[in-house]
Amino acid sequence: MVSTKTSALCAAIVFLFEPIVKLHDNFAISIFICHTSKTARGKHQEKRIKFYDGWKNINGQWKAVSSQATVIEETQ
């Protein structure tokens, strides 16, 4: 579990699955699936989202240079 947030209106849980990191010299691509589950105002919702992040090593520090997310499954 990565994070949990609770309030009177919403409770959410986030899990990360299938992390993959591909390294190419000074550039890396990270790929993972995020599963979120939340209940807000009595309504339950779940999503699976696939993320792709691009990272570049600039002067010895990794900097995020690109990010993309796609919902691959949603239930209500």
C-alpha positions in Angstrom: 0.0 0.0 0.0 1.4 3.4 -1.0 -1.0 5.8 0.6 -4.3 6.0 2.5 -6.5 9.1 2.9 -9.6 9.2 5.0 -12.1 11.9 5.6 -15.8 12.2 6.3 -16.5 12.4 2.5 -13.9 10.0 1.0 -11.7 7.0 1.9 -9.2 6.0 -0.7 -6.6 3.2 -1.0 -3.8 3.1 -3.7 -1.8 0.0 -4.6 1.1 -0.2 -7.2 1.5 -3.4 -9.2 3.9 -4.8 -11.8 6.6 -2.2 -11.6 9.1 -2.3 -14.5 12.1 -0.1 -15.1 14.1 -0.1 -18.3 17.4 1.7 -18.2 19.1 3.0 -21.4 22.3 4.9 -20.7 21.1 8.2 -19.1 17.4 7.6 -19.8 15.0 5.3 -17.9 11.4 4.4 -18.5 9.3 3.2 -15.6 6.0 1.4 -16.1 3.5 0.3 -13.5 -0.2 -0.3 -12.8 -2.0 1.6 -10.1 -5.2 0.2 -8.5 -7.3 2.8 -6.6 -10.3 2.0 -4.5 -12.4 4.7 -2.9 -15.8 5.5 -1.5 -17.0 9.1 -1.7 -20.5 10.2 -0.5 -21.6 6.5 -0.3 -20.5 5.7 -3.9 -17.7 3.1 -4.4 -15.3 3.4 -7.3 -12.3 1.4 -8.4 -9.8 2.1 -11.2 -6.8 0.4 -12.7 -4.4 2.9 -14.3 -1.3 2.2 -16.3 1.5 4.8 -16.0 4.6 5.4 -18.1 7.2 7.8 -16.8 10.4 9.0 -18.6 13.4 9.9 -16.5 16.7 11.5 -17.7 19.9 11.6 -15.7 21.1 15.2 -15.9 24.4 16.0 -14.1 24.0 12.9 -11.8 20.4 13.6 -10.8 17.4 11.8 -12.2 14.7 14.3 -13.5 11.2 13.3 -14.7 10.8 14.5 -18.3 7.6 12.8 -19.4 4.6 11.1 -17.8 1.4 9.5 -19.2 -1.5 7.7 -17.5 -4.3 5.6 -19.1 -7.3 4.2 -17.3 -7.4 0.5 -18.3 -10.4 -0.6 -16.1 -13.0 1.3 -14.2 -15.9 0.0 -12.1 -18.5 1.9 -10.2 
